Structure formats: structure tokens, C-alpha cells
Amino acid sequence: MNGKRFWLSVVAVFVVIHLLEYVLHQILLMDVYMATAHLWRPEADMAKNLPMIFAAQIFLSFMFCFIFTKGYENRGVSEGIRYGFLIALLMIPTNVIMYAVQPMPMSLPIIWSLWGILEGVIAGAVLAKVYRKSESCCCSC
């Protein structure tokens, strides 16, 4: 594993995940969350838990990148897309479990799952692009 490329990848994936999660939850689904406010923590509580959300996203980014490096084959962006897609599929059962234990509209886990696939594919593509081994690089990067 290349340390410099790895940590750059973690930062890049974190930015992608954070931005896409913001778009999903703060823009696209805000009306749904407002209509189901009784299911969620009050806004003040969520604001207090923001550091926990950031920490979880950083950990997710770290593990997403770490696992990728273990099977890295330097096959380009398509390798990252495939990886991100598979990881996203792995996450779908957690959305189904959330639906099973919390009285929410079925549309939420469906949207979360479809968005998760999009997010995984984008994050995987970014990861593969940032982590790639440069053939023309003359330094030890």
C-alpha cells in the first residue's frame, strides 16, 4: 500500500461521501424527513451529534479505501466502479433492517439504497483515480 496515495484517497472519498450525503439528506429528502419528523431526533440533538457523523464518515472512508487496497489490481476507474458498486450492495441490508425496526415509509430505504449505489460507484471511481499507480511517474509517489 502506498501511504501518500492512500491518505489522499481517504480524503477524496470522504469529500465525495460527505457532499453526496449532504445532497441526499439536506436537499433531496428534507421534505420526507419533515413529514416523518416523529421518527427522528430533534434538530438540536442532530446538530450536537454532527461530530459523531463526521467521525463515522471518516471511518467509512478509511475502511472503504483500506479494503480496496487489499485487492488493488491497477485496472483503472472501472475497478473502482465495480468495487464501489459491490460495497454499496453490501450496505443495502442495513436499509432493509432500518425499515423492519422503524415505522418509516418504504420509499426511504429504497431511495437510500439506490443513492448508496450511486454514491458507491462515484466514490469507487474517485478512489481508483486517486490511488492509481502512475506509469509515467519518475518519483516514489
N, C-alpha and C positions, 0 to 999 in steps of 0.2 A: 504494500500500500504506500502510495506517495503522500506524505504528510501535508505538504503545501496544497496539493490539488484536492486532497480530502477535505481539509478545513475550508477551502474556498467553495467546495461543493456543498458542504453543510450550510454555509452562509447563503449561498444561492438558493438552495432548496428551501431553507427557512423563509426567505423573502417571498418565494413563489407561494408556499403554503399559506403564509400569513396574509398575503394580498388576496389570494383566491378565497380563503375562509372569510375575510372581511367582506368581499363582494357577495358571497353567498348569504352570510348571516346578517350583515348590516344593511344590505341593499335589497337583494332579491327575495329573501324570506322574512323581512321585517314585518310585513303585514300579517303573515301567517303567525308569527310569534306573538304579535299584539293580540290577535284574535284568540290565541290559546295561552294568554298570559298566566292563567291559573296553574299551568303546568311547570312554569319556570321560576327561578329565583327572581326576586325583585331586582330592578336595575342597579340599585345601590349595592346590593350583595355581589352582583356580577362584576361591577366595577372594582370592588375590593379583591375579587378573585382574578383579576387580569394578570398579575404576576404568575399565578399558577397556570393560566392559559398559555402565556409566553413560554414558561418553562416546559410545559408539555409539548408545545410546538417545536421548541429547540431539541428536546429529546427525540421526538418523532423524526425530525430532520437528520439528527445524528444517526439514529438507527437505520433509517431509510438509506443513507449513504454508506454506512458501515456494512450492511448486508450486501449491498450492491458490489462493494469492493471485493468481497469474498468469492464472487463468481465472475468477476470482470473479465471480459474477453476482448475488449477494444474493438468492438464491431460497429461503433458509431452510434448515432442517435437512435436508430431502430432498436438497439439493445436496451437503451434506457426506456424507450416507449413500451417495449414488451415487459420489462421489469416493473415499471410503474403501473401498468395495466394489471399485472398479476398481484401486486401488493394491494391495489385497490379492490380487487375481487376478494382478497383475504379479509378486508375490512367490512364487507357487506354484512356478514352475520351479526356484527355488533349493532348495526342499524336495525336489523330484524329483532334482536333481543330488546333493544330500546322500545320498539313498538309493542312487544309482548308484555313488557312490565310497566309501561307508562301509557295512559289513555290519550294518545295523540292521533291525529289524522294519518291514515296510511300514506298520504301524499308526502309527508316529511321523510320517512325512511327511504322512499323511492327517490325523492329528489336528492337526499344526502348521498345515496348510493351512486346515482348517475353522475352527480357533481364530483364525487370521490373518484370515479373512473377518469373523468376529465382532468381532475387535479393530479391524480397519479401519473397519467400519461404526460402531462406538461412537466411535472416535477422530474419524472424519469428522463425526459428529453433534455431538460436543463442539466440534470446531473451528468448524463453521458457526455454532453457537450463540454461541461466544465472539467470533468475528470479525465477526459480522453488523453491518451498518450500522443503527444505531438511527434510525428515522424521527422519533421524538419527542425526540431529543437536541438540546438547545439549545447545547451546548458543542462544542468541536472535538475530540471523542474518537474 
